[in-house]
Amino acid sequence: MLAITEWELQRILLDIHDGPVQHMYAALSQLELMEAALERSTGVDSEVLQRKDRIRKLLEDGLSEVRSFIGAFRSPEFEHRPLRQLVDELILQHEHLTDTRIVLEADPDLPPEDLPVRIALYRILQEGLANAYRHGGASKVTIALRAVHGSARPRLRMSIVDNGAGFDTTNALGESHFGLRGMRDRVEMVGGSFELVSAPGQGTRVTVEVDAS
C-alpha cells in the first residue's frame, strides 16, 4: 500500500508541475508583455507600477515555493538506495536549505529494510525535519537510527529530537494536524509503532519502531 501511496505522490507532483506551475509561468509571461507596454506609455500612475511590481513578486515567490515543494518530495529512487544513504542525502539537503544543525547517530549493524519500510521511514523523517524547522523553529535536530535486538525479527528504531519550541500534544493527532497524523499512519501501515513527546518550551521527540523486513 505504501508503494501505491508513493506512486500517487509522484503523480500529484507531476500534475502540479504540468498544471499550476505552467499557468504561473504563463502569467509571468503575460506580465512581462504588460510591463513592456507600460514602459512605452506615458503618464502611468506610480501606484499602478507599484501594484505591478507586487504582482510580479507574488507570482515569483509562489512559483519558487511550489518548485521547492516539488523538489523536496520527488522520489529519491527508493528501490536502488538503502535507508542510510537516503537519510544522509536528506540531511545534506535540509541543512543546505535551512541552516539547521543535524546530528545523525546510526548503529553500524542496521538490518536491511524492505522497500515499504524504507519509504515510510524516509517520509516520516522528511516530515519530522520540516516540522522542526517550520513550526518548532529548531536550530538543532538529532536523528538516531538503531538496530533493535532481542526480537524474533530484525527491527529498526528511528527517533527525531529537536530543540524547538515544542507544543501541547493533547490534540496533536487531531484532524487539523495532517503532517503528524500522516507520520503515525505511515508507520502503522507497515506494522510499526509511533510515539510523540513534546511540551511547550521543551522541544519535540518522535520515535518510530518497525520490523525491518
C-alpha positions, 0 to 999 in steps of 0.5 A, a space after each residue: 500500500 505504501 508503494 501505491 501511496 508513493 506512486 500517487 505522490 509522484 503523480 500529484 507532483 507531476 500534475 502540479 508541475 504540468 498544471 499550476 506551475 505552467 499557468 504561473 509561468 504563463 502569467 509571468 509571461 503575460 506580465 512581462 508583455 504588460 510591463 513592456 507596454 507600460 514602459 512605452 506609455 506615458 503618464 502611468 500612475 506610480 501606484 499602478 507600477 507599484 501594484 505591478 511590481 507586487 504582482 510580479 513578486 507574488 507570482 515569483 515567490 509562489 512559483 519558487 515555493 511550489 518548485 521547492 515543494 516539488 523538489 523536496 518530495 520527488 522520489 529519491 529512487 527508493 528501490 536502488 538506495 538503502 535507508 542510510 544513504 537516503 537519510 544522509 542525502 536528506 540531511 545534506 539537503 535540509 541543512 543546505 536549505 535551512 541552516 539547521 544543525 543535524 546530528 545523525 547517530 546510526 548503529 553500524 549493524 542496521 538490518 536491511 529494510 524492505 522497500 515499504 519500510 524504507 519509504 515510510 521511514 524516509 517520509 516520516 523523517 522528511 516530515 519530522 525535519 520540516 516540522 522542526 524547522 517550520 513550526 518548532 523553529 529548531 536550530 538543532 535536530 538529532 536523528 538516531 537510527 538503531 538496530 533493535 535486538 532481542 526480537 524474533 525479527 530484525 527491527 529498526 528504531 528511528 527517533 527525531 529530537 529537536 530543540 524547538 519550541 515544542 507544543 501541547 500534544 493533547 490534540 496533536 493527532 487531531 484532524 487539523 494536524 495532517 503532517 503528524 497524523 500522516 507520520 503515525 499512519 505511515 508507520 502503522 501501515 507497515 506494522 510499526 509503532 509511533 510515539 510523540 513527546 513534546 511540551 511547550 518550551 521543551 522541544 519535540 521527540 518522535 520515535 518510530 519502531 518497525 520490523 525491518 523486513 
